Amino acid sequence: MQTVPFMYGKIHRCTVTGADLDYVGSVTVDPLLLIAARIHPYVQVDVVNITGGARLQTYVIPGICGKGEICLNGAAAHCFKRGDLAIIMAYSQISVDILPQQISRSVLVDSANRIIDVREYRVPSLDELANGNAESRSGERYADIIKSASGTT
């Protein structure tokens, strides 16, 4: 059985509120954001620094609920500074057979890390994708986009 890493939850364009070199590893995240993204504490995540370009793996620890905290700790603090924009992504190893129909969740936040939207994206089958029946991120069917681009209706 073939498995692949599946990005099941992310916190998109969050603002880094701190970088603590003296803390022992991890990224501290407001539990409200973890709940919305369905990311459990102590799981491995990728953290991408949109502002500076760094990408690293660490694990999540819950911070204080409702404070909007996103703090990179330990060595990861060298790659981030307060005010940087970041993306935090969690993955699970999943069988290719059950990948279609899985839901990937994106939590969008404002500059204070308050939730402004939660979006869910369904993984299409390869047949749906090939036939143009899958939806784009904007909700349009790919077949309609292809027809529009080619001038056919």
Buried (B, 14 or more C-beta within 10 A) or exposed (E): EEEEEBBBBBBBBBBBBBBBEEBEEBBBBBBBBBBBBBBEEEEEBBBBBBBBEBEBEBEBBBBEEEBBBBBBBBEBBEBBBEEBBBBBBBBEEBEEEEBBEBEBBBBBBEEEBEBEEEEEEEBBEEEBEEEEEBBEEEEEBBEEBEEEEEEEE
